[in-house]
Amino acid sequence: MKGASIQRILIRVGINALALWAAAGIVGGITLEQDFWKVVLVGAIFGIVNAILKPVLVVLSIPFIVVTFGIALIAINALMLLITDYFTAALTVDDFVAALLGALVISVVSWTASRLLPDPKKRSAAKA
């Protein structure tokens, strides 16, 4: 059980790192150092920012999210990217437009990678 949790966290950090690397490669205005461990560290920081701040911002923004039919979530994701930029020198986001485009790329890559990679939680539930 504990091993599955650690494995899920490591997979999530890897997906974040891949998504951030893709966003830096696709979106002008986002720069990510190419050192492997720095990319992994940025992926971990991005995951921590998303785990701690994003739920709070989503709850506070519910009326705005409802009025915009969920499009405001993209702005929240862009804000998470800008906050990650603030906490690490290995990631640079030039402006909010770059953050918005990066958030879109990160969302698509994360969603795709999450669907392609096995989910240890489902595997451990199937064993029980």
N, CA, C and O atoms as a MOPAC input file, in Angstrom:
PM7 MOZYME 1SCF
protein

 N      0.83100 1    -1.19800 1     0.00000 1
 C      0.00000 1     0.00000 1     0.00000 1
 C      0.86800 1     1.25200 1     0.00000 1
 O      0.67000 1     2.14500 1    -0.82300 1
 N      1.85200 1     1.32500 1     0.94000 1
 C      2.72400 1     2.48900 1     1.01900 1
 C      3.58100 1     2.61400 1    -0.24000 1
 O      3.81700 1     3.71900 1    -0.72800 1
 N      4.04400 1     1.48100 1    -0.76000 1
 C      4.84700 1     1.48400 1    -1.97700 1
 C      4.07200 1     2.02900 1    -3.17000 1
 O      4.63100 1     2.71000 1    -4.02900 1
 N      2.77500 1     1.72000 1    -3.21300 1
 C      1.93300 1     2.23200 1    -4.30000 1
 C      1.79100 1     3.73500 1    -4.21300 1
 O      1.74300 1     4.41300 1    -5.23900 1
 N      1.72300 1     4.27500 1    -2.98600 1
 C      1.61700 1     5.73000 1    -2.81900 1
 C      2.88700 1     6.42400 1    -3.29200 1
 O      2.82700 1     7.43300 1    -3.99400 1
 N      4.02700 1     5.88400 1    -2.90700 1
 C      5.30000 1     6.46400 1    -3.33700 1
 C      5.43600 1     6.34300 1    -4.84500 1
 O      5.89300 1     7.27400 1    -5.50800 1
 N      5.04500 1     5.21300 1    -5.38000 1
 C      5.12200 1     5.01800 1    -6.82800 1
 C      4.21900 1     6.02700 1    -7.54900 1
 O      4.61100 1     6.58800 1    -8.57200 1
 N      3.01600 1     6.25800 1    -7.01900 1
 C      2.10400 1     7.23600 1    -7.61900 1
 C      2.69500 1     8.64000 1    -7.59100 1
 O      2.57600 1     9.38600 1    -8.56300 1
 N      3.33400 1     9.00100 1    -6.47500 1
 C      3.96400 1    10.32400 1    -6.36900 1
 C      5.08900 1    10.45300 1    -7.38400 1
 O      5.20100 1    11.47700 1    -8.05700 1
 N      5.92000 1     9.42600 1    -7.50200 1
 C      7.03300 1     9.47400 1    -8.46300 1
 C      6.52800 1     9.55700 1    -9.89900 1
 O      7.08800 1    10.28600 1   -10.71900 1
 N      5.47700 1     8.81600 1   -10.19900 1
 C      4.88700 1     8.88900 1   -11.54700 1
 C      4.35300 1    10.28900 1   -11.80100 1
 O      4.53900 1    10.83800 1   -12.88700 1
 N      3.69000 1    10.87100 1   -10.80300 1
 C      3.12500 1    12.22900 1   -10.94300 1
 C      4.22500 1    13.26800 1   -11.16400 1
 O      4.08100 1    14.16200 1   -11.99900 1
 N      5.32700 1    13.14800 1   -10.41200 1
 C      6.45200 1    14.07500 1   -10.58500 1
 C      7.03400 1    13.91100 1   -11.98600 1
 O      7.37500 1    14.89800 1   -12.63700 1
 N      7.14900 1    12.67500 1   -12.44800 1
 C      7.65200 1    12.42900 1   -13.79800 1
 C      6.74800 1    13.01700 1   -14.87100 1
 O      7.22800 1    13.59500 1   -15.84600 1
 N      5.45200 1    12.87000 1   -14.69300 1
 C      4.49500 1    13.44800 1   -15.64700 1
 C      4.58900 1    14.96600 1   -15.62800 1
 O      4.57600 1    15.60000 1   -16.68300 1
 N      4.68400 1    15.56000 1   -14.43300 1
 C      4.84000 1    17.01600 1   -14.33800 1
 C      6.10500 1    17.47700 1   -15.04200 1
 O      6.08600 1    18.45700 1   -15.78700 1
 N      7.21200 1    16.76600 1   -14.80600 1
 C      8.47900 1    17.13300 1   -15.43200 1
 C      8.37100 1    17.04900 1   -16.95600 1
 O      8.83300 1    17.94600 1   -17.66200 1
 N      7.76500 1    15.98100 1   -17.45900 1
 C      7.57600 1    15.82200 1   -18.90200 1
 C      6.71200 1    16.94600 1   -19.47200 1
 O      7.02600 1    17.50600 1   -20.52200 1
 N      5.63300 1    17.26800 1   -18.78100 1
 C      4.71700 1    18.30800 1   -19.24800 1
 C      5.39300 1    19.68100 1   -19.23900 1
 O      5.22000 1    20.46000 1   -20.17600 1
 N      6.15100 1    19.97900 1   -18.20200 1
 C      6.87300 1    21.25300 1   -18.14000 1
 C      7.93800 1    21.32700 1   -19.22500 1
 O      8.12200 1    22.37500 1   -19.84300 1
 N      8.63800 1    20.22900 1   -19.45900 1
 C      9.65300 1    20.18100 1   -20.51500 1
 C      9.00500 1    20.42000 1   -21.88700 1
 O      9.55100 1    21.14800 1   -22.71600 1
 N      7.84600 1    19.80600 1   -22.11900 1
 C      7.12500 1    20.00000 1   -23.37700 1
 C      6.67100 1    21.45000 1   -23.52700 1
 O      6.79900 1    22.03400 1   -24.60300 1
 N      6.14200 1    22.02800 1   -22.45300 1
 C      5.68500 1    23.42100 1   -22.50400 1
 C      6.84300 1    24.35800 1   -22.81300 1
 O      6.69200 1    25.30400 1   -23.58600 1
 N      8.00400 1    24.09500 1   -22.20900 1
 C      9.17500 1    24.94000 1   -22.46700 1
 C      9.64500 1    24.79700 1   -23.91300 1
 O     10.15200 1    25.75300 1   -24.50000 1
 N      9.47800 1    23.61200 1   -24.48300 1
 C      9.88400 1    23.40000 1   -25.86600 1
 C      8.91200 1    23.96700 1   -26.87600 1
 O      9.31600 1    24.32300 1   -27.98400 1
 N      7.64400 1    24.06100 1   -26.52400 1
 C      6.61300 1    24.49200 1   -27.46700 1
 C      6.29500 1    25.97900 1   -27.34700 1
 O      6.10600 1    26.65600 1   -28.35800 1
 N      6.23500 1    26.48700 1   -26.12700 1
 C      5.78000 1    27.85600 1   -25.89200 1
 C      6.97700 1    28.79100 1   -25.77200 1
 O      7.83300 1    28.61400 1   -24.90600 1
 N      7.02500 1    29.78200 1   -26.64500 1
 C      8.03500 1    30.82400 1   -26.49400 1
 C      7.68500 1    31.62900 1   -25.25500 1
 O      6.51600 1    31.93800 1   -25.02700 1
 N      8.66700 1    31.96500 1   -24.46700 1
 C      8.39700 1    32.69700 1   -23.24800 1
 C      8.46600 1    31.82500 1   -22.01300 1
 O      8.35600 1    32.32500 1   -20.89400 1
 N      8.64900 1    30.51900 1   -22.20300 1
 C      8.87600 1    29.60500 1   -21.08000 1
 C     10.23000 1    28.95100 1   -21.29200 1
 O     10.48000 1    28.33000 1   -22.32500 1
 N     11.09800 1    29.09600 1   -20.30600 1
 C     12.43500 1    28.52700 1   -20.37700 1
 C     12.62800 1    27.59500 1   -19.19500 1
 O     12.31800 1    27.94000 1   -18.05500 1
 N     13.14400 1    26.40900 1   -19.48300 1
 C     13.40300 1    25.42400 1   -18.44900 1
 C     14.82200 1    24.91700 1   -18.64400 1
 O     15.19500 1    24.50800 1   -19.74300 1
 N     15.61900 1    24.94400 1   -17.57000 1
 C     16.98100 1    24.42100 1   -17.68100 1
 C     16.91300 1    22.96400 1   -18.11200 1
 O     16.00600 1    22.23300 1   -17.71500 1
 N     17.88200 1    22.54600 1   -18.93000 1
 C     17.82300 1    21.22000 1   -19.52600 1
 C     18.49600 1    20.13300 1   -18.69900 1
 O     18.55300 1    18.98300 1   -19.13400 1
 N     19.00000 1    20.46500 1   -17.52800 1
 C     19.57200 1    19.46000 1   -16.64100 1
 C     18.45200 1    18.55100 1   -16.12300 1
 O     17.44700 1    19.03800 1   -15.60500 1
 N     18.62300 1    17.23300 1   -16.26300 1
 C     17.57500 1    16.27400 1   -15.91900 1
 C     17.05800 1    16.46400 1   -14.50300 1
 O     15.84700 1    16.53600 1   -14.29700 1
 N     17.95500 1    16.54700 1   -13.52000 1
 C     17.52800 1    16.63600 1   -12.12400 1
 C     16.86100 1    17.96700 1   -11.81200 1
 O     15.99400 1    18.03900 1   -10.94100 1
 N     17.26000 1    19.02200 1   -12.51900 1
 C     16.58100 1    20.31000 1   -12.31800 1
 C     15.16000 1    20.25600 1   -12.86200 1
 O     14.24400 1    20.83000 1   -12.27100 1
 N     14.97300 1    19.57200 1   -13.98000 1
 C     13.62600 1    19.40300 1   -14.54200 1
 C     12.75800 1    18.58900 1   -13.58000 1
 O     11.59300 1    18.92000 1   -13.36100 1
 N     13.32200 1    17.53500 1   -13.01200 1
 C     12.59100 1    16.71800 1   -12.04300 1
 C     12.24500 1    17.55100 1   -10.80800 1
 O     11.13500 1    17.45600 1   -10.28400 1
 N     13.20100 1    18.37300 1   -10.33900 1
 C     12.94300 1    19.22600 1    -9.18200 1
 C     11.81900 1    20.22100 1    -9.47700 1
 O     10.94800 1    20.44000 1    -8.63500 1
 N     11.83400 1    20.81300 1   -10.64800 1
 C     10.76200 1    21.74700 1   -11.02400 1
 C      9.43200 1    21.00500 1   -11.08500 1
 O      8.40900 1    21.54200 1   -10.66200 1
 N      9.43000 1    19.77100 1   -11.60500 1
 C      8.21000 1    18.96100 1   -11.63100 1
 C      7.68300 1    18.69900 1   -10.22800 1
 O      6.47300 1    18.72100 1   -10.00300 1
 N      8.59000 1    18.44800 1    -9.28000 1
 C      8.17900 1    18.22100 1    -7.89500 1
 C      7.61800 1    19.50000 1    -7.27300 1
 O      6.59600 1    19.46400 1    -6.58800 1
 N      8.28500 1    20.62600 1    -7.51400 1
 C      7.80700 1    21.90600 1    -6.97900 1
 C      6.44200 1    22.24100 1    -7.57100 1
 O      5.55000 1    22.69400 1    -6.85300 1
 N      6.27200 1    22.02300 1    -8.87100 1
 C      4.99300 1    22.26300 1    -9.52900 1
 C      3.89600 1    21.39900 1    -8.90400 1
 O      2.77400 1    21.86300 1    -8.70100 1
 N      4.22800 1    20.13900 1    -8.60100 1
 C      3.26200 1    19.24800 1    -7.96000 1
 C      2.88200 1    19.72000 1    -6.56600 1
 O      1.71300 1    19.64800 1    -6.18800 1
 N      3.85000 1    20.20100 1    -5.79900 1
 C      3.57900 1    20.69700 1    -4.44900 1
 C      2.70200 1    21.95100 1    -4.51300 1
 O      1.74700 1    22.09200 1    -3.74800 1
 N      3.03800 1    22.85800 1    -5.43400 1
 C      2.23400 1    24.08600 1    -5.59700 1
 C      0.80200 1    23.72400 1    -5.96100 1
 O     -0.14800 1    24.28700 1    -5.41600 1
 N      0.65300 1    22.78300 1    -6.88500 1
 C     -0.69400 1    22.35400 1    -7.29200 1
 C     -1.44000 1    21.67000 1    -6.16100 1
 O     -2.64800 1    21.85600 1    -6.01600 1
 N     -0.73800 1    20.88100 1    -5.36000 1
 C     -1.39400 1    20.15100 1    -4.27800 1
 C     -1.84300 1    21.06700 1    -3.14400 1
 O     -2.87200 1    20.82100 1    -2.51300 1
 N     -1.07400 1    22.12200 1    -2.88500 1
 C     -1.37900 1    22.98500 1    -1.74300 1
 C     -2.25900 1    24.17400 1    -2.13000 1
 O     -3.27500 1    24.42800 1    -1.48400 1
 N     -1.87900 1    24.89200 1    -3.16400 1
 C     -2.56000 1    26.14900 1    -3.48800 1
 C     -3.76100 1    25.99900 1    -4.41600 1
 O     -4.75800 1    26.70300 1    -4.25400 1
 N     -3.67900 1    25.10000 1    -5.37500 1
 C     -4.73900 1    25.01200 1    -6.37300 1
 C     -6.11800 1    24.70800 1    -5.77700 1
 O     -7.09100 1    25.35100 1    -6.17100 1
 N     -6.24100 1    23.75200 1    -4.84000 1
 C     -7.58200 1    23.50700 1    -4.28300 1
 C     -8.17700 1    24.74200 1    -3.60300 1
 O     -9.37700 1    24.99600 1    -3.71100 1
 N     -7.35000 1    25.49500 1    -2.91400 1
 C     -7.82400 1    26.70600 1    -2.24300 1
 C     -8.31200 1    27.72300 1    -3.27700 1
 O     -9.38800 1    28.30300 1    -3.12700 1
 N     -7.51700 1    27.93300 1    -4.32200 1
 C     -7.90500 1    28.89000 1    -5.35800 1
 C     -9.15600 1    28.45400 1    -6.10800 1
 O     -9.99100 1    29.28200 1    -6.47000 1
 N     -9.28000 1    27.15900 1    -6.33800 1
 C    -10.47000 1    26.65900 1    -7.03400 1
 C    -11.72100 1    26.91200 1    -6.19100 1
 O    -12.73800 1    27.36700 1    -6.71300 1
 N    -11.65100 1    26.62200 1    -4.90800 1
 C    -12.81200 1    26.84100 1    -4.03800 1
 C    -13.16900 1    28.32700 1    -3.99000 1
 O    -14.34400 1    28.68400 1    -4.07200 1
 N    -12.17200 1    29.18500 1    -3.85800 1
 C    -12.42800 1    30.62700 1    -3.80700 1
 C    -12.95500 1    31.17900 1    -5.13100 1
 O    -13.60400 1    32.22400 1    -5.16400 1
 N    -12.66600 1    30.45700 1    -6.23000 1
 C    -13.04100 1    30.93500 1    -7.55900 1
 C    -14.27700 1    30.25200 1    -8.13300 1
 O    -14.59100 1    30.45500 1    -9.30600 1
 N    -14.97300 1    29.46500 1    -7.35800 1
 C    -16.10900 1    28.69300 1    -7.88200 1
 C    -17.11200 1    29.56100 1    -8.64700 1
 O    -17.51700 1    29.17000 1    -9.74200 1
 N    -17.52900 1    30.71300 1    -8.12800 1
 C    -18.49000 1    31.50800 1    -8.90600 1
 C    -17.93300 1    31.91800 1   -10.28100 1
 O    -18.64000 1    31.86800 1   -11.28700 1
 N    -16.67100 1    32.31900 1   -10.30300 1
 C    -16.04500 1    32.71900 1   -11.56400 1
 C    -15.90200 1    31.53000 1   -12.50400 1
 O    -16.08800 1    31.66800 1   -13.71300 1
 N    -15.57400 1    30.36500 1   -11.95700 1
 C    -15.44300 1    29.14800 1   -12.76800 1
 C    -16.78500 1    28.77400 1   -13.37700 1
 O    -16.85100 1    28.37900 1   -14.54100 1
 N    -17.85600 1    28.89600 1   -12.60000 1
 C    -19.19600 1    28.57000 1   -13.09800 1
 C    -19.60900 1    29.53700 1   -14.20200 1
 O    -20.11800 1    29.11300 1   -15.24000 1
 N    -19.39100 1    30.83700 1   -13.98600 1
 C    -19.77800 1    31.85000 1   -14.97200 1
 C    -19.01000 1    31.67200 1   -16.28200 1
 O    -19.56000 1    31.90400 1   -17.35900 1
 N    -17.73900 1    31.26000 1   -16.19600 1
 C    -16.92400 1    31.09900 1   -17.41100 1
 C    -16.95900 1    29.67200 1   -17.94900 1
 O    -16.19500 1    29.32100 1   -18.84700 1
 N    -17.86100 1    28.84300 1   -17.38700 1
 C    -18.00100 1    27.44800 1   -17.81600 1
 C    -16.68300 1    26.67800 1   -17.72100 1
 O    -16.39000 1    25.83400 1   -18.56800 1
 N    -15.90200 1    26.97000 1   -16.70200 1
 C    -14.66700 1    26.23800 1   -16.44200 1
 C    -13.41600 1    26.80900 1   -17.07500 1
 O    -12.31200 1    26.35700 1   -16.77200 1
 N    -13.56300 1    27.78400 1   -17.94000 1
 C    -12.39400 1    28.35400 1   -18.60600 1
 C    -11.47100 1    29.04800 1   -17.60100 1
 O    -10.26700 1    29.15400 1   -17.83700 1
 N    -12.02300 1    29.51600 1   -16.49700 1
 C    -11.20700 1    30.16000 1   -15.46500 1
 C    -10.18000 1    29.19200 1   -14.87400 1
 O     -9.17100 1    29.62800 1   -14.32000 1
 N    -10.42400 1    27.89300 1   -14.98500 1
 C     -9.46000 1    26.91600 1   -14.49100 1
 C     -8.13000 1    27.01500 1   -15.24000 1
 O     -7.07600 1    26.73700 1   -14.66800 1
 N     -8.17200 1    27.40600 1   -16.50300 1
 C     -6.93900 1    27.58700 1   -17.26700 1
 C     -6.12500 1    28.73300 1   -16.67900 1
 O     -4.90100 1    28.65000 1   -16.58100 1
 N     -6.81200 1    29.79900 1   -16.28900 1
 C     -6.12200 1    30.92500 1   -15.65200 1
 C     -5.52600 1    30.49800 1   -14.31100 1
 O     -4.43000 1    30.93600 1   -13.95900 1
 N     -6.22200 1    29.66100 1   -13.56900 1
 C     -5.68500 1    29.15700 1   -12.29600 1
 C     -4.45400 1    28.29300 1   -12.55500 1
 O     -3.46600 1    28.38900 1   -11.82700 1
 N     -4.50500 1    27.45600 1   -13.58200 1
 C     -3.34000 1    26.64400 1   -13.94000 1
 C     -2.16000 1    27.52600 1   -14.35200 1
 O     -1.01200 1    27.22400 1   -14.02700 1
 N     -2.44400 1    28.60500 1   -15.06100 1
 C     -1.38100 1    29.54400 1   -15.44600 1
 C     -0.77500 1    30.19200 1   -14.20700 1
 O      0.43900 1    30.38100 1   -14.13100 1
 N     -1.60400 1    30.52600 1   -13.25700 1
 C     -1.12000 1    31.09900 1   -12.00600 1
 C     -0.23000 1    30.10200 1   -11.25900 1
 O      0.77400 1    30.49900 1   -10.66900 1
 N     -0.58500 1    28.81500 1   -11.27900 1
 C      0.24500 1    27.78900 1   -10.64300 1
 C      1.62600 1    27.73000 1   -11.29800 1
 O      2.63600 1    27.52700 1   -10.62500 1
 N      1.65300 1    27.90800 1   -12.61200 1
 C      2.92000 1    27.91500 1   -13.34300 1
 C      3.75600 1    29.13700 1   -12.96000 1
 O      4.96800 1    29.02600 1   -12.77500 1
 N      3.12400 1    30.28300 1   -12.84300 1
 C      3.83800 1    31.49600 1   -12.43600 1
 C      4.35500 1    31.38800 1   -10.99800 1
 O      5.44600 1    31.87100 1   -10.69500 1
 N      3.59200 1    30.77000 1   -10.13100 1
 C      4.04100 1    30.57900 1    -8.74400 1
 C      5.23200 1    29.62600 1    -8.70800 1
 O      6.17100 1    29.84000 1    -7.94200 1
 N      5.20200 1    28.58200 1    -9.52400 1
 C      6.33900 1    27.66400 1    -9.60900 1
 C      7.57000 1    28.40600 1   -10.10500 1
 O      8.67300 1    28.18000 1    -9.60800 1
 N      7.39300 1    29.28800 1   -11.07900 1
 C      8.48800 1    30.11800 1   -11.58200 1
 C      9.09100 1    30.94600 1   -10.45000 1
 O     10.30900 1    31.11000 1   -10.38100 1
 N      8.25400 1    31.46100 1    -9.57400 1
 C      8.72400 1    32.28000 1    -8.45100 1
 C      9.61900 1    31.46800 1    -7.50900 1
 O     10.59500 1    31.99300 1    -6.97300 1
 N      9.28500 1    30.18700 1    -7.30900 1
 C      9.99900 1    29.35800 1    -6.34300 1
 C     11.25400 1    28.68100 1    -6.87300 1
 O     12.01300 1    28.12000 1    -6.08300 1
 N     11.50100 1    28.71100 1    -8.17500 1
 C     12.68600 1    28.04600 1    -8.71000 1
 C     13.33700 1    28.87900 1    -9.81700 1
 O     12.65900 1    29.49800 1   -10.63800 1
 N     14.65800 1    28.87300 1    -9.81200 1
 C     15.40200 1    29.59400 1   -10.84900 1
 C     15.53200 1    28.76000 1   -12.12600 1
 O     15.92600 1    29.28300 1   -13.16900 1
 N     15.20700 1    27.47200 1   -12.05100 1
 C     15.34500 1    26.59500 1   -13.21200 1
 C     14.22000 1    26.78000 1   -14.22100 1
 O     14.31500 1    26.29500 1   -15.34900 1
 N     13.16100 1    27.47300 1   -13.83100 1
 C     12.01400 1    27.74400 1   -14.70700 1
 C     11.81600 1    29.24300 1   -14.80500 1
 O     11.82400 1    29.94700 1   -13.79500 1
 N     11.63900 1    29.73000 1   -16.02500 1
 C     11.35300 1    31.14400 1   -16.24900 1
 C     10.13300 1    31.26000 1   -17.14500 1
 O     10.10100 1    30.70000 1   -18.24100 1
 N      9.12900 1    31.99100 1   -16.67500 1
 C      7.92800 1    32.26900 1   -17.46200 1
 C      7.88600 1    33.77900 1   -17.64900 1
 O      7.80100 1    34.52900 1   -16.67700 1
 N      7.94600 1    34.22300 1   -18.90300 1
 C      8.07600 1    35.65700 1   -19.19000 1
 C      6.85200 1    36.47700 1   -18.82400 1
 O      6.98400 1    37.56500 1   -18.26200 1
 N      5.65700 1    35.97300 1   -19.13300 1
 C      4.45100 1    36.77200 1   -18.89200 1
 C      3.23500 1    35.85300 1   -18.74800 1
 O      3.34100 1    34.63100 1   -18.86100 1
 N      2.08100 1    36.47200 1   -18.49500 1
 C      0.87200 1    35.69300 1   -18.25200 1
 C      0.39500 1    34.96700 1   -19.50600 1
 O     -0.15800 1    33.87100 1   -19.40500 1
 N      0.59600 1    35.55000 1   -20.67400 1
 C      0.19000 1    34.88000 1   -21.91800 1
 C      0.98800 1    33.59200 1   -22.10300 1
 O      0.42900 1    32.55700 1   -22.46400 1
 N      2.29600 1    33.65800 1   -21.85500 1
 C      3.12700 1    32.45100 1   -21.93600 1
 C      2.66000 1    31.42800 1   -20.90700 1
 O      2.63300 1    30.22900 1   -21.18300 1
 N      2.29100 1    31.90700 1   -19.71400 1
 C      1.79800 1    31.00400 1   -18.67700 1
 C      0.48600 1    30.34500 1   -19.10300 1
 O      0.28900 1    29.15400 1   -18.86100 1
 N     -0.41700 1    31.10600 1   -19.73600 1
 C     -1.68300 1    30.53800 1   -20.22800 1
 C     -1.43200 1    29.45600 1   -21.27400 1
 O     -1.99500 1    28.36400 1   -21.19800 1
 N     -0.58700 1    29.76800 1   -22.24400 1
 C     -0.28000 1    28.78300 1   -23.28200 1
 C      0.43200 1    27.57100 1   -22.68700 1
 O      0.16000 1    26.43100 1   -23.06400 1
 N      1.35000 1    27.83200 1   -21.75200 1
 C      2.04200 1    26.73700 1   -21.07800 1
 C      1.08500 1    25.87000 1   -20.29100 1
 O      1.22300 1    24.64700 1   -20.27100 1
 N      0.11000 1    26.49600 1   -19.64000 1
 C     -0.88700 1    25.74100 1   -18.87500 1
 C     -1.68900 1    24.82200 1   -19.79000 1
 O     -2.01400 1    23.69500 1   -19.41700 1
 N     -2.00200 1    25.30200 1   -20.97300 1
 C     -2.72900 1    24.45300 1   -21.93900 1
 C     -1.88700 1    23.25900 1   -22.35500 1
 O     -2.37700 1    22.13000 1   -22.38800 1
 N     -0.61100 1    23.50600 1   -22.67400 1
 C      0.28500 1    22.41700 1   -23.08000 1
 C      0.45300 1    21.42600 1   -21.92900 1
 O      0.37400 1    20.21500 1   -22.13200 1
 N      0.68300 1    21.94000 1   -20.73300 1
 C      0.87100 1    21.07600 1   -19.56200 1
 C     -0.37500 1    20.23300 1   -19.32100 1
 O     -0.26500 1    19.04700 1   -19.00900 1
 N     -1.54500 1    20.81800 1   -19.45900 1
 C     -2.79100 1    20.07500 1   -19.26300 1
 C     -2.92400 1    18.93400 1   -20.26100 1
 O     -3.27100 1    17.81400 1   -19.88600 1
 N     -2.65000 1    19.21700 1   -21.53000 1
 C     -2.77500 1    18.18400 1   -22.56800 1
 C     -1.75200 1    17.07400 1   -22.35600 1
 O     -2.09600 1    15.89400 1   -22.42300 1
 N     -0.50000 1    17.44200 1   -22.10200 1
 C      0.55000 1    16.43200 1   -21.90900 1
 C      0.27700 1    15.61700 1   -20.64800 1
 O      0.42100 1    14.39400 1   -20.66000 1
 N     -0.10900 1    16.27300 1   -19.57500 1
 C     -0.39300 1    15.55800 1   -18.32000 1
 C     -1.56100 1    14.59600 1   -18.48900 1
 O     -1.50400 1    13.45400 1   -18.03300 1
 N     -2.60400 1    15.05200 1   -19.13500 1
 C     -3.76900 1    14.20300 1   -19.34800 1
 C     -3.39700 1    12.98200 1   -20.19500 1
 O     -3.76400 1    11.85300 1   -19.87100 1
 N     -2.66100 1    13.22700 1   -21.28600 1
 C     -2.26200 1    12.14000 1   -22.18100 1
 C     -1.35600 1    11.14200 1   -21.46800 1
 O     -1.56700 1     9.93200 1   -21.55500 1
 N     -0.34900 1    11.65100 1   -20.76600 1
 C      0.57800 1    10.76100 1   -20.06300 1
 C     -0.13000 1     9.98600 1   -18.96100 1
 O      0.18200 1     8.81600 1   -18.74000 1
 N     -1.07000 1    10.60600 1   -18.27000 1
 C     -1.81700 1     9.92200 1   -17.21700 1
 C     -2.64200 1     8.77600 1   -17.78200 1
 O     -2.83400 1     7.76000 1   -17.11500 1
 N     -3.12700 1     8.93000 1   -18.99700 1
 C     -3.92500 1     7.87000 1   -19.62600 1
 C     -3.04000 1     6.73200 1   -20.13100 1
 O     -3.46600 1     5.57800 1   -20.15700 1
 N     -1.81100 1     7.05400 1   -20.53300 1
 C     -0.92900 1     6.03800 1   -21.10200 1
 C     -0.18900 1     5.23000 1   -20.04300 1
 O      0.11300 1     4.05600 1   -20.25800 1
 N      0.10700 1     5.85100 1   -18.89600 1
 C      0.86200 1     5.17000 1   -17.85600 1
 C     -0.07300 1     4.39500 1   -16.94000 1
 O     -1.21400 1     4.80300 1   -16.72400 1
 N      0.40700 1     3.27400 1   -16.39800 1
 C     -0.44000 1     2.48900 1   -15.49600 1
 C     -0.66700 1     3.22800 1   -14.18000 1
 O      0.19300 1     3.98100 1   -13.72200 1
 N     -1.81700 1     3.00700 1   -13.58900 1
 C     -2.15500 1     3.61500 1   -12.30500 1
 C     -1.92500 1     2.58100 1   -11.20800 1
 O     -2.66400 1     1.60000 1   -11.12400 1
 N     -0.89500 1     2.78700 1   -10.35200 1
 C     -0.60800 1     1.79900 1    -9.30900 1
 C     -1.77600 1     1.60900 1    -8.34100 1
 O     -1.92400 1     0.53000 1    -7.76600 1
 N     -2.60500 1     2.63300 1    -8.15000 1
 C     -3.74900 1     2.52600 1    -7.24200 1
 C     -4.74100 1     1.48900 1    -7.77100 1
 O     -5.28100 1     0.69000 1    -7.00600 1
 N     -4.97400 1     1.51000 1    -9.07900 1
 C     -5.90400 1     0.53700 1    -9.66600 1
 C     -5.32200 1    -0.86600 1    -9.62500 1
 O     -6.03900 1    -1.84300 1    -9.41000 1
 N     -4.00500 1    -0.95400 1    -9.83500 1
 C     -3.35500 1    -2.26700 1    -9.79700 1
 C     -3.42000 1    -2.86600 1    -8.40200 1
 O     -3.70000 1    -4.05500 1    -8.24900 1
 N     -3.16200 1    -2.04700 1    -7.37600 1
 C     -3.19500 1    -2.58300 1    -6.00500 1
 C     -4.62400 1    -2.92700 1    -5.59500 1
 O     -4.81500 1    -3.84600 1    -4.79900 1
 N     -5.63100 1    -2.22600 1    -6.10900 1
 C     -7.02700 1    -2.54700 1    -5.82100 1
 C     -7.42100 1    -3.86500 1    -6.49200 1
 O     -8.21500 1    -4.62800 1    -5.94100 1
 N     -6.87500 1    -4.13200 1    -7.66700 1
 C     -7.19100 1    -5.37200 1    -8.37900 1
 C     -6.58900 1    -6.58400 1    -7.66100 1
 O     -7.14400 1    -7.68100 1    -7.73100 1
 N     -5.45800 1    -6.39300 1    -6.97300 1
 C     -4.81600 1    -7.47800 1    -6.23600 1
 C     -5.59200 1    -7.85100 1    -4.98700 1
 O     -5.53600 1    -8.99500 1    -4.53600 1
 N     -6.31300 1    -6.89700 1    -4.42800 1
 C     -7.01200 1    -7.13300 1    -3.14900 1
 C     -8.22200 1    -8.01300 1    -3.31100 1
 O     -8.91100 1    -8.30100 1    -2.33200 1

